[in-house]
Amino acid sequence: MKGSRRGALAAAALVGAVLLTGCAKPDRSEIVTWTDEHGRACTGVAIVDSEDGDREVSSIDCDYPPEGKQPGRSTSAPLPD
C-alpha cells in the first residue's frame, strides 16, 4: 500500500511541475538596431528573458553607412511571425 501511495504522490508532483512549467511566459525575440561608437549601423537579434528582462544579442551585423549618409535612430521591434 505504501508503494502505491508513493507512486501516486510522485505522479501528482510530476503533473504539478508540468503544469507550472507550461504556464511560464516564453522568452521573446526582437530585432534591434543601433549605431556603434565607430558610426556603423548595426542590427542584431535580441533574446529577451521573460523572467528578468535580460537581453542577449546575437547575429550582429554592422556596416558603415554609404558616404554622405548618417545612420538612423536606434530601434527595437519584435521579430515577424
Secondary structure as the mmCIF struct_conf table of DSSP 4:
data_model
#
loop_
_struct_conf.conf_type_id
_struct_conf.id
_struct_conf.beg_label_comp_id
_struct_conf.beg_label_asym_id
_struct_conf.beg_label_seq_id
_struct_conf.end_label_comp_id
_struct_conf.end_label_asym_id
_struct_conf.end_label_seq_id
HELX_RH_AL_P HELX_RH_AL_P1 LYS A 2 CYS A 23
BEND BEND1 ALA A 24 ALA A 24
HELX_LH_PP_P HELX_LH_PP_P1 LYS A 25 ASP A 27
STRN STRN1 ARG A 28 THR A 35
TURN_TY1_P TURN_TY1_P1 GLU A 37 HIS A 38
BEND BEND2 GLY A 39 GLY A 39
STRN STRN2 ALA A 41 VAL A 48
HELX_LH_PP_P HELX_LH_PP_P2 ASP A 49 ASP A 49
TURN_TY1_P TURN_TY1_P2 SER A 50 ASP A 52
STRN STRN3 ARG A 55 ASP A 63
HELX_LH_PP_P HELX_LH_PP_P3 TYR A 64 PRO A 66
TURN_TY1_P TURN_TY1_P3 GLU A 67 GLY A 68
STRN STRN4 THR A 75 PRO A 78
HELX_LH_PP_P HELX_LH_PP_P4 LEU A 79 PRO A 80
#
